[in-house]
């Protein structure tokens, strides 16, 4: 359904440090930077981009928006979460762990990136 996700950043250098660490923690590669200064991450067939807003206004977070990343297992979600905290992210919601819901058991870990974007690592159990 999706071709890519793109989020705004007010500090590309901080974002690169954070996203390089979180993608590498789950087996991905460091991002590449294009000629417009955008960061590009390619992993498991997905494309994730980070850049300054093209309208020249400050980047802001979407209220109610969460970007979810599929994980291979709880250990990978924990490594992603740890790398994020160690590289400028903030742990939010409950600590990483199993949640029961209408979709069955899920292993979830939540972070905010350095710009405040809400992210989730998810593994359906």
Secondary structure, 3 states (H helix, E strand, C coil): CCCCEEEECCCHHHHHHHHHHHHHHCCCCCCEECCCCCEEEEECCEEEEEECCCCCCCCCCCCCCCEEEECCCHHHHHHHHHHHHHCCCEECCCCCEEEEECCEEEEEEEEECCCCCEEEEEEEC
